[in-house]
Amino acid sequence: MKMMLVSVAALLLVTGCGNAEQPAAGKDSAVVAPVSSATSTEKEDTSMIKEHKSGKWSPGLTDDEKKTLFAIVEDTLQWCVNGSSEKFLFDKYVITDKMKVKTATFVTLKIGGMLRGCIGSLQPVDSMFESVHDNAINAALRDPRFRPVSTKELKKLEIHISLLSPIIPVASVEEFNIGEHGIIIEKGMYRAVYLPEVAIEQGWTKEQTLASLSEKAGMSSDAWKSGAKFRVFSSVGLSK
């Protein structure tokens, strides 16, 4: 198993969903998501994985590759929530070259449409298939906003996988497009992030998104208006 040993502070740097109460953010914080039942890949999954592109970027996955990513996440959730003592093995999955590319990912868990856990990274630190495995573990057990997912909750979990494009700086918020871009705000030692779908899910305007983003970073709601730097990215969301 390749579990990410990260502190609560580090987890806050990589959490990024916006439809649940969040702990107050401070310095260096970056508050930066479906019904699927967690089943073993021994049962053939013939369901179609839905793909939503926020922008033009895409890793170009085939249907089989998307299904494999979902199978890894579902099996990982069963494995870690049930407290298996066995090492998680990837041998039974067909891991393609595209899935071996280092990719920044997020795994979001919901129950009844309500956020239950969301962990990910903004920079690609591991291969795509290993990244979703690690983030499934962290979303289920290590999101500091929630208690760990219980065995009874496994069948209720709605799973969403986000694959992130490279991050690019923008000269101003005028280049930030609601729904197309995820956005990172940085001002001094403060930082916060939203995935592209957050503003759409909340029904926010650009100004409301930036105000909420500023507050999540521990600043006043109008802090984005001066002295802040912005970076944006696109995502591909996978769900059932």
N, C-alpha and C positions, 0 to 999 in steps of 0.2 A: 504494500500500500504506500502511496505517495501522499500522505496527509500533510497539509500545509500547517506548520506550527507557527501561528501568528497570534500576537497579542490583541486585546480588545481595541487598543488604539489603532493597530494596523487594520483590523477589520473595518473600523469606521472609515478608513481611507479608501475602502473598496466597496462600501455599500451604496446603492444608488437607486432605490425605488422610491416613489413619492406618494403612495396612497396609504400610509400608516403613520402613526405617531413615531417620531424619531427623537432620540436623546439630543439634548442641546449640544451643538457642535462648538468647538473652540479652535485653538491654534492647531494648525496642521491637519484639520479635519476636512475630509472630502466626502460629503454625503451624496454619493453618486448612486415583464416585468415586463384555453386550455384545459378538457378534463382528461387526465391520464391516470390510470391506475398502475401502481408499481408492480409489474409482472416480470417473471423470468423470461429471458430470451429463448428458453427452451420451447415456449409456445410461440408459434409463428405470428408475427404482427403484420397484418395485412392493411392496417389503417394508413391513410395518407397523412403525412406530416405537412402542416400548413407553413408556408414561408411568407414573411412580411418584410419587405425591404424598405427601410426608411429613406434611402437615397438610391444612388446608382450603383454603389459598391456591393459586391457579392463575392463570397468565396467560391461560388459555382459548384455547390454540392449536388450530387444526384439524389434521387429519392431514397436509394438504398443507403447512401452515406448519412442522410438525415435520420433515417430509421435507426441506424447504428448508434448515432450520437444519443438518440432518445433511449435506446436500449441500455446504453452505458449508464446514463443518468438514473433511469428507473431501477436498474440492478444495484447501482451504487447506493441508492436510498434504502432499498431493502437490506442491503449488506450492513450499512453503517448504523441505521436506526435499530436494527435487531441485534446489534452488538456482536457481529460475527468475529470469531477469533482467527478465522482463516484469512490468508492474504487474498486481496482482490486481484483476480487474474484477468488479463485482456485476451487470453489465448482464443476464446470462442468467438471473438468479433473479427470481422474483416476490416482491418485498419488500412485505409488507402493512403496514397501519398498526400492528397489534399488534407486529410485528417491529421497528418504528421506535421503540418505547417504550424509554426508558433503563432498563436492567435489569442487575443484578449477576449475573454468570455465572461458572461454572467449567467448564473442559474437563479431563477425566481420561482418560489413556491407560494401557492395560494390555496386557501380553502374557502369555498363558497364566494370566490371573488375577492376575498380579503387577504392582504399580504401575510404570509407565514414565515418568510425568510428570503433574503436576497443577498448574495455575495458574489463578487467578481473582481476583476482587475482591469485597469485601463490600458496597461502595457502588456504585450505578449511575453509571458514568462515561461510558457511551456507549450507543448504541442496541443492542438485543438482537442483531441480526444482525452488527453490527460488533464487539460484545464477544466473541461466540463465535469470530469470525475471529481477533481479536488473541490470545485465550487459547489457541487451537489452536496458533498460532505459538510462544507462550511455553512451553506444555506440551511441545511437541516439541523445542524448541531451547534453552530458557533456564531450565529447572528446575535449580537449582544442585545438586540431589542426584544428578543423572544426566548421563551424556554425551548429546549431541544424538542424536535418533532418526536412524537410518541409512536409506538407500533400501531395503536388504534387509528392514528391519523393517516397512515400510509395510503390507504385506499381512497382517501378524500383529497389527496394532493393534486393540484393542477400545476403542471410543470411548464415553464417557459425558458427556453435557452436563447440567449442573445450572443451573437458573434459580432465583434466590433472591428471596424475599419481602422487604419492608421489615423492618428490624431493630428490635426493641422491647426496652426494658429490663424486667427482672423484679426484684421485691423480694427474692427469695431463690431458691435452687436448687430449692425445692419446686415452683416453677412450670415447671421444666425437665422435659420429658417425653421419655424415650429413644425414638428412632425418629421422633418427630414434629418435634423441634426440632434445629437446629444451635445451637451455643452458643459464646459468646465470654466468656472470663474476662479481667478487667483488675484488676491490683493494682499500684499505683504505676506504674512504667514498664514493667511486664511485661504481655504480652498473648498469648493463644493462642486458636485457633478450630478447631472441628471441624464438618464438614458433618453433616447429620442421619443419613446412612447409615453413618458411621464406626463408631459404637457397635454398631449392629446387625451389621455385617460382622465385627466383632471379638468379638461375643458378650459385651460388657461390661455390667455393672450401672451404675446411675447413679454410684455411688461410684467404681467403677473408671474410668469415663469422666472424671470430674472429677480423679481422681488423675493419670491420664495427661495430661490437658489442662494441669494445673499443671506437670508435668515438662516438657512441650513449651514452656512459657513460660519455662523456665529456673529454676523454683522447686522447692521440695520437694513431694512428692506430697500432703501434707496442707495446702498453702498455701491451698486453696480454702475451708477451713473457717472462716476468719476474715479480715475486712478486704477481701474481694474483691467486685467488682461483676460482674454477669452481664447479658448480653443474649442474646436468642434470635431465631431466624428459621426459617421453613419453606423447603422447596425442592421443585421439580418436577424429577425426573430423567428424562432421555430416553436410551434405548438401543435397540439392535437385538437 
